[in-house]
Amino acid sequence: MTATFLITGEALTDIVVDADGARREHPGGSPLNVAVALSRLGHDAHLLTRIGRDDRGDAIRAHLADSGVELTPGSTVDAPTSTAQATLDATGAATYTFDLVWDPDPAGLPSSVDAVHTSSIAAVTDPGAATVMDVLRRTRDRATISYDPNARPTLMGEAEPVRERVEANIALSDVVKASDEDVAWLYGTDDVEDVVASWLEMGPALTVMTRGDDGAVGFAGSGRVQVSPVVVEAVDTVGAGDTFSAGILDALAAKGLLGADRREPLAAMPSDDVATVLRRASSLAAITVSRAGANPPWSHELT
C-alpha cells in the first residue's frame, strides 16, 4: 500500500574516507536516506531539510529528484550545505565528524501525510530541534510518528542532556527504532534491551533495537520478538540503519497501520506481525549493507 510521508531532518554532503585514505563525496544524512529509501520503495516522500544554493546542494537536489523525493519549499537557503565526514575502518564501519548548521524553515509542508519521521542530529540540535518537535506535535493528530535517535556522540555532546531530548521525542512517537550502540551511549548501560522495552511506557506502540550481526529485537503490547540477521557480504554499513527505519514504515504501510486513526490496531499488533515488520526491515537494510554508501534498494530490485 502506497503511503505519504513527511521526513524532517538534515541533508548534507557525506565525505567518505576509506581505510586506505581515498576520499569521495555523495549526498547523505540520516533523514535524507530514509526519504530516499521510502521513495524508492514506491511511497510519496517529502523532505523538510536545509541545503544551500551551492554545488553540494545541487548534488543533493539531483540525488533527491532521481529518487523521486520532493523537497519542501523552505528547504533551500542562501548558505553553505552542511557536511559529514565518515571515516571507514578495515571492517567498513564508519565514524563521523560534522560541519552542520540546522535551522530549517517549515514553510509549505504537505497538508495530508500518513506518517512523519525524524532522526539523528536534527531532533536534538539547536535551533532546529524545536522546529522538529513542533512539526511532530502539529502532525500527531493525523499521522503516525516515527523516530530514530541515531546517536552521533562527537556532535551531540554529553549523553545526559541528549537523553532528555531523545525521551521527549520518544513520548511523541508511535514507532521508535535505535541501535544497541545508540542505547548503550545514551543510557550508559549494557542492559540495552530493558531500556528499549521501557520506552513503551512513554507512549510508543512499537520499539525496535537493531543489534548488528545479532539481528533485531522488537517490543510491542504483544511482547518481545527477535529476528535473525540477513547475512550478506558487507561492503559498508553507511545508511543501513536508515534503510531499516524506512523498512519498518514500509511494512506498516503494507499492513494498513499508518495514520493517527490506526494507533489502536498498531498498538494491538500481534507478535507474528511484528516479526514480519522486522524481517522486512532487515532484508532491505541487508541490501544497503551489500553495496557502497547509503544506496537503499528500489522496489524493482526486490523479490
Backbone torsions as a table, in degrees:
resi	resn	phi	psi	omega
1	MET	NA	127.3	179.7
2	THR	-76.3	138.2	-179.9
3	ALA	-129.1	163.3	176.8
4	THR	-108.4	127.7	-175.6
5	PHE	-121.7	143.4	165.3
6	LEU	-111.8	122.0	176.5
7	ILE	-111.8	130.7	-179.4
8	THR	-124.3	128.7	-179.5
9	GLY	155.9	-177.3	-170.6
10	GLU	-69.9	140.0	165.0
11	ALA	-122.1	134.0	-174.4
12	LEU	-153.2	179.5	177.0
13	THR	-97.5	119.0	173.6
14	ASP	-81.7	125.3	173.0
15	ILE	-105.6	105.7	-174.4
16	VAL	-95.0	126.9	176.8
17	VAL	-111.3	112.1	-179.7
18	ASP	-70.3	167.7	-179.8
19	ALA	-58.7	-27.9	179.2
20	ASP	-89.6	4.3	176.7
21	GLY	94.0	-7.1	178.2
22	ALA	-66.1	142.5	-176.6
23	ARG	-118.3	145.5	173.5
24	ARG	-151.3	155.6	-178.9
25	GLU	-119.4	144.3	173.2
26	HIS	-160.6	158.1	179.5
27	PRO	-61.2	143.5	179.9
28	GLY	-157.3	-161.8	-173.2
29	GLY	108.9	131.9	-175.7
30	SER	-54.7	-51.2	-179.9
31	PRO	-63.2	-39.4	176.3
32	LEU	-57.7	-44.9	-179.3
33	ASN	-60.9	-39.0	178.1
34	VAL	-65.4	-43.1	179.1
35	ALA	-61.3	-44.4	178.9
36	VAL	-62.2	-45.2	-178.7
37	ALA	-61.7	-44.3	-179.3
38	LEU	-64.9	-42.4	179.6
39	SER	-65.5	-40.8	178.9
40	ARG	-65.1	-23.7	177.1
41	LEU	-84.4	1.7	174.5
42	GLY	102.3	6.9	-179.3
43	HIS	-92.4	167.3	177.8
44	ASP	-93.7	106.0	-172.8
45	ALA	-114.4	127.0	175.7
46	HIS	-114.8	136.0	-177.1
47	LEU	-119.2	119.8	169.1
48	LEU	-94.0	115.0	-176.4
49	THR	-148.6	-159.9	178.8
50	ARG	-147.4	108.9	176.4
51	ILE	-134.1	154.6	-175.1
52	GLY	-88.2	168.0	172.4
53	ARG	-90.6	63.4	-178.4
54	ASP	-135.5	-178.2	-176.7
55	ASP	-61.6	-40.7	179.2
56	ARG	-67.4	-39.1	175.2
57	GLY	-63.3	-38.8	177.2
58	ASP	-61.4	-40.8	179.7
59	ALA	-64.6	-38.3	178.4
60	ILE	-67.1	-44.6	179.2
61	ARG	-60.2	-41.0	178.8
62	ALA	-65.5	-40.8	179.6
63	HIS	-62.6	-45.1	178.9
64	LEU	-64.0	-43.4	-179.8
65	ALA	-63.2	-40.1	179.6
66	ASP	-61.7	-30.3	179.8
67	SER	-96.5	-0.5	175.4
68	GLY	86.5	12.9	179.5
69	VAL	-83.0	136.1	177.1
70	GLU	-98.4	128.6	173.5
71	LEU	-80.4	139.3	173.5
72	THR	-72.0	155.0	-170.9
73	PRO	-58.5	-30.7	-177.3
74	GLY	-89.1	10.3	-171.3
75	SER	-82.1	-15.5	-179.4
76	THR	-105.0	129.8	-174.0
77	VAL	-131.0	163.1	176.1
78	ASP	-88.5	73.2	-178.8
79	ALA	-161.1	161.5	179.3
80	PRO	-64.6	148.3	174.9
81	THR	-75.7	137.3	-179.0
82	SER	-68.6	159.1	-179.9
83	THR	-132.0	155.4	171.8
84	ALA	-136.5	128.3	177.1
85	GLN	-99.2	122.0	177.6
86	ALA	-106.3	116.6	178.8
87	THR	-101.8	119.4	-176.1
88	LEU	-93.1	138.4	173.3
89	ASP	-91.8	-173.5	-174.1
90	ALA	-65.0	-20.5	179.5
91	THR	-90.8	-6.8	-177.2
92	GLY	93.7	-2.7	177.8
93	ALA	-72.4	146.3	-173.5
94	ALA	-111.4	142.3	165.6
95	THR	-119.6	149.6	-166.4
96	TYR	-123.2	145.3	165.0
97	THR	-130.8	147.3	-168.0
98	PHE	-128.3	147.1	165.8
99	ASP	-125.4	91.9	-165.6
100	LEU	-131.6	132.6	165.9
101	VAL	-117.4	131.7	-174.8
102	TRP	-132.5	95.9	176.3
103	ASP	-143.3	71.7	-172.4
104	PRO	-71.4	154.3	175.8
105	ASP	-106.2	112.0	-174.9
106	PRO	-84.0	32.7	-179.5
107	ALA	-73.7	143.2	170.3
108	GLY	69.7	33.9	178.7
109	LEU	-70.0	150.4	178.6
110	PRO	-60.6	142.4	-174.5
111	SER	-78.4	-23.6	-176.6
112	SER	-134.3	117.9	177.7
113	VAL	-136.9	152.6	177.1
114	ASP	-87.1	-30.4	-178.5
115	ALA	-153.5	150.7	175.9
116	VAL	-122.4	132.1	-179.9
117	HIS	-123.6	140.5	170.0
118	THR	-140.0	163.5	-176.5
119	SER	-163.8	160.6	164.3
120	SER	61.9	-137.4	-170.7
121	ILE	-59.3	-40.8	-173.7
122	ALA	-58.8	-31.1	-174.2
123	ALA	-84.3	-6.8	-177.6
124	VAL	-133.1	-2.9	-174.2
125	THR	-102.8	125.9	178.1
126	ASP	-74.9	152.5	-2.2
127	PRO	-86.9	-6.2	-172.1
128	GLY	-71.2	-21.3	-178.7
129	ALA	-59.4	-34.6	178.4
130	ALA	-66.5	-36.2	177.0
131	THR	-65.8	-43.1	178.9
132	VAL	-59.7	-47.6	-179.0
133	MET	-62.7	-37.7	178.1
134	ASP	-64.2	-39.9	176.7
135	VAL	-62.0	-43.8	178.7
136	LEU	-61.0	-44.3	-179.1
137	ARG	-64.5	-40.5	-175.7
138	ARG	-74.0	-23.6	-177.5
139	THR	-101.8	-8.5	-172.9
140	ARG	-65.5	-24.6	-178.6
141	ASP	-76.2	-5.7	179.0
142	ARG	-134.4	-8.7	-173.2
143	ALA	-133.9	150.7	167.9
144	THR	-67.5	139.3	178.2
145	ILE	-109.6	128.2	-179.0
146	SER	-121.5	141.2	-174.3
147	TYR	-145.9	137.0	173.8
148	ASP	-128.3	111.0	-179.5
149	PRO	-57.5	-37.2	174.5
150	ASN	40.4	65.3	-171.2
151	ALA	-61.9	138.9	173.6
152	ARG	-128.4	82.4	-172.3
153	PRO	-55.7	-35.6	-177.1
154	THR	-65.3	-22.8	179.5
155	LEU	-105.4	-33.9	-173.1
156	MET	-77.5	-24.6	178.7
157	GLY	93.6	-143.2	-177.8
158	GLU	-72.8	144.4	-173.3
159	ALA	-67.5	-37.7	-171.7
160	GLU	-61.9	-51.5	178.3
161	PRO	-66.2	-32.1	176.4
162	VAL	-64.4	-41.5	-179.2
163	ARG	-60.2	-37.3	178.3
164	GLU	-61.3	-42.2	179.2
165	ARG	-70.4	-40.1	177.6
166	VAL	-58.7	-45.5	-178.0
167	GLU	-68.3	-31.9	174.8
168	ALA	-64.0	-39.1	176.8
169	ASN	-70.1	-38.9	177.5
170	ILE	-59.4	-40.6	-178.2
171	ALA	-63.9	-22.3	178.1
172	LEU	-91.7	-5.3	-167.7
173	SER	-101.8	153.9	172.4
174	ASP	-98.4	-31.5	-178.4
175	VAL	-131.0	128.2	178.0
176	VAL	-129.8	131.0	176.9
177	LYS	-127.4	135.1	178.2
178	ALA	-144.5	161.9	172.8
179	SER	-92.3	161.0	177.1
180	ASP	-61.7	-33.5	178.1
181	GLU	-67.3	-39.3	175.7
182	ASP	-57.2	-49.6	-174.7
183	VAL	-66.9	-41.9	179.5
184	ALA	-60.5	-41.0	179.6
185	TRP	-71.1	-44.5	-176.2
186	LEU	-63.9	-36.5	-172.2
187	TYR	-112.0	-5.7	178.1
188	GLY	59.7	42.0	-176.2
189	THR	-142.7	156.0	171.6
190	ASP	-91.7	-10.5	-179.4
191	ASP	-85.0	57.9	-170.9
192	VAL	-68.5	-34.2	179.0
193	GLU	-62.9	-40.4	179.2
194	ASP	-61.0	-38.4	179.0
195	VAL	-63.3	-50.0	-176.3
196	VAL	-65.6	-36.9	175.8
197	ALA	-64.5	-37.3	-178.2
198	SER	-68.5	-21.1	178.8
199	TRP	-62.3	-24.5	177.5
200	LEU	-58.6	-30.6	-178.9
201	GLU	-69.3	-17.8	179.6
202	MET	-84.4	-13.6	177.7
203	GLY	136.9	-28.6	-179.6
204	PRO	-60.9	153.5	175.2
205	ALA	-89.2	-26.3	-176.5
206	LEU	-143.3	125.8	173.0
207	THR	-122.9	141.0	-172.3
208	VAL	-134.7	141.6	173.7
209	MET	-127.9	126.0	173.4
210	THR	-88.6	147.5	-173.4
211	ARG	-134.2	31.6	176.5
212	GLY	60.2	-124.3	-177.9
213	ASP	-67.0	-10.4	179.5
214	ASP	-97.5	10.7	175.4
215	GLY	84.4	-141.1	-176.4
216	ALA	-145.8	155.7	178.2
217	VAL	-133.9	139.2	179.7
218	GLY	-123.8	152.0	178.9
219	PHE	-129.4	131.9	179.2
220	ALA	-146.8	-178.0	178.6
221	GLY	-60.0	-25.9	179.9
222	SER	-81.3	-7.3	176.9
223	GLY	120.1	-162.7	-177.1
224	ARG	-92.4	137.0	178.3
225	VAL	-131.6	131.1	177.9
226	GLN	-120.1	139.6	175.5
227	VAL	-127.4	149.7	179.8
228	SER	-78.6	157.4	178.1
229	PRO	-72.7	156.5	170.0
230	VAL	-89.7	117.5	-172.7
231	VAL	-86.8	123.4	176.5
232	VAL	-137.7	167.0	172.4
233	GLU	-79.1	111.7	-172.5
234	ALA	-78.7	134.4	171.0
235	VAL	-97.1	-53.5	168.2
236	ASP	-159.6	169.5	-175.6
237	THR	-100.3	5.5	-177.1
238	VAL	-61.5	124.2	176.9
239	GLY	82.4	-2.4	-176.7
240	ALA	-65.0	-44.5	179.6
241	GLY	-64.9	-34.1	177.9
242	ASP	-67.8	-40.5	175.5
243	THR	-63.5	-37.2	177.2
244	PHE	-61.0	-45.3	178.3
245	SER	-59.6	-45.0	177.8
246	ALA	-62.4	-37.0	179.4
247	GLY	-63.9	-38.3	175.8
248	ILE	-59.8	-48.9	-178.1
249	LEU	-65.6	-39.0	176.8
250	ASP	-61.0	-43.7	-179.5
251	ALA	-67.4	-38.8	178.0
252	LEU	-67.3	-36.3	175.8
253	ALA	-62.1	-41.8	179.9
254	ALA	-62.3	-29.4	179.7
255	LYS	-90.8	2.3	179.8
256	GLY	68.0	34.9	-174.1
257	LEU	-111.7	18.5	177.9
258	LEU	-103.8	148.4	-179.0
259	GLY	112.0	147.7	-177.8
260	ALA	-59.4	-31.7	-179.3
261	ASP	-74.3	-4.3	179.3
262	ARG	-107.0	13.3	-178.6
263	ARG	-62.4	-40.6	-177.7
264	GLU	-65.2	-50.9	176.9
265	PRO	-65.7	-30.5	175.0
266	LEU	-62.6	-44.4	179.9
267	ALA	-67.2	-24.8	-178.7
268	ALA	-95.5	12.0	-176.2
269	MET	-60.2	125.8	-179.4
270	PRO	-71.4	163.3	-175.2
271	SER	-58.7	-38.0	179.6
272	ASP	-61.7	-38.4	178.8
273	ASP	-70.9	-37.9	175.2
274	VAL	-59.4	-43.7	178.6
275	ALA	-61.7	-40.4	178.0
276	THR	-61.7	-43.0	178.4
277	VAL	-61.2	-46.0	-178.0
278	LEU	-66.9	-38.7	179.1
279	ARG	-66.6	-39.8	176.9
280	ARG	-60.3	-47.8	-179.7
281	ALA	-63.1	-40.5	-179.5
282	SER	-64.9	-41.0	-177.8
283	SER	-67.7	-37.6	178.0
284	LEU	-68.8	-43.1	179.2
285	ALA	-62.9	-34.4	179.6
286	ALA	-62.6	-36.2	177.3
287	ILE	-64.0	-42.7	178.3
288	THR	-62.2	-40.7	179.0
289	VAL	-63.4	-29.6	-173.5
290	SER	-78.5	-3.1	179.5
291	ARG	-140.5	162.3	-170.7
292	ALA	-70.8	140.6	174.6
293	GLY	72.9	-178.4	178.9
294	ALA	-82.3	87.5	-174.7
295	ASN	-127.7	76.6	-176.7
296	PRO	-67.6	159.4	-175.2
297	PRO	-74.4	154.3	169.5
298	TRP	-91.1	156.7	-178.6
299	SER	-59.6	-34.2	-177.1
300	HIS	-72.6	-11.7	178.3
301	GLU	-84.9	-12.6	-171.2
302	LEU	-89.4	148.6	175.2
303	THR	-115.1	NA	NA
